Amino acid sequence: MLCRKNPISGSQNEPVSNGFGMGSTGPARTVAVGCLALLFLTGCVETRRQETRGTPPVPAKEQDTGPAIQSDEQQRGLADGPRAEPPVERQTPDGRSSPQSSPEQQARREHTVRRPVIDVPAPADDSATVSASTLSRAFQSAANRVLPAVVAIQAVVPAGGERDPLLQLFGSVPRRSQTSMGSGVIIDPSGVILTNRHVVSNGGTVMVRLNDGRRFEVSEVAGDPSTDLAVIRIDPDKPLPAASLGDSDRVEIGDWVIAAGNPFGLSETVTAGIISAKGRGLGITARDEFLQTDAAINPGNSGGPLVNLHGEVIGINTAISSTTGGYQGIGFAIPVNVAKWVSRQLAETGEVRRAYLGVGIQELTPELASQLDVDPSINGVVVTHVYPDSPGDQAGLEAGDIVVRFDGESITTPRRLQSLAERSEVGSTQPMTVIRDGERRELEVAMEELPSEFGRLSAAP
């Protein structure tokens, strides 16, 4: 008999176990193995008989006998997860046997694979979806209202001047004309179109393509360099659809807007965004107080309308801030209230008359307010200089005065005072409120037309 040394007792006579509770040799081992084999064959025969009769084998009923003592291998098996059941042989029609899953395996497979299919009805529109659909319809309505009045403008300037002597070496080389593309919006059914001055200021032939595809040559062009606005006129055979002009003073930061036009020559293009800021001064014109938007504005959008969700024009798209020449999320539009005032004069007389105060002004900062001994929370602008014989001088304005109201409107920035003053009717008298030596004073200003040479000498209102 083979023996192994007990690591605890150190004895040499411990028999080697064979897994059946017996030693590894002897007749008892042969008898035990034979009995087990016979029992196993008997069970297989009985299972096949039940399958032949059509009655599936009935598994033994599980009984709760309490916790059983497990061997080391069983404990390791449980720690690693449930051990797979051995497959059961079944007889195929051709006499061969194939593995069949045990009832436990079938139950586990049905539980993990054959999951019930539940028909879930489509959820009803929630509040977010309804809100999004409503906003989408608002965009559609606004676009449908303004697009018939949006036009594409093409200005072709023939090549002029002397030819390059180097080109004469190649014989007759045709001179290339310059073409600029832009947009515009019809503001009068008779054929009056509002656009940017830089779109049509280079001379040459200016053509307009309407929303319905008709083309017209422009018969009249009038522009205002101070605002980069222009009015052009065509002669249609019937009234044209005109856009509705809104009120840019009522626009708030965060309002939804649509930019319509012909970017890169793509007609009837609309993009959406919001008003990002108001009263932006960029220094690109003498009178700039732009609306800033993140609606996509690209080359070819210049002169096109910026529209609110009611389909009303609130601005004229004019410029972008970009390092690439294309859209980068910052665009600028001239407020429509400025455009209405300028376009009305351009359409009537071909020029713009502006009133002026004749004073130099600057923003009232907290530091300057402390020097003037006034409340830093006061909004207004400080008069730094008064030009002799100007309307401001005649009204009694003095350097150091703080202008807080003009024509009934609060003054918050120099650009605001400048805009209100120049849009006043020439010859009218406007009320003005100033703070001087800590006291409020009411003044009356008789507005006069801005002299042409005054604008070249000073940027004062």
TAUR-V596842 format. One line per field, one symbol per residue. psi: psi as a letter, one per 40 degrees, with the letter a starting at -180 (. if undefined). A space follows every 50 residues. Layout:
psi=???
This chain:
psi=hhiihheddeiefhihieeeeiieiidddddddddddddddddddddddd ddeehihhiihhigeihihiiddddddddeihhiiiihhihideeiiihh iidddddddddddgiihhhhihiihaddddddddddddddddddddddeh ihhhhhhihaaiihdddddeahhiihihhiiaiihheheefhhhaidede eeaahhihhideeiiihhehhhihddefiihihigieiiihiihhaheee hiheiiihhiaghfehifhiiiaihdiifhheeeidghgihhiehhhihe eheiihiaeeehheihhdiihieeeahfehiiihidddddddddddddee ihhiiidfihiiihiddddddefiheehhaihhdihhieiddddeeiihe ihhdihfeiihdidddddddddeihheihhihhihhfeihihihhhhiih ideddddifi.
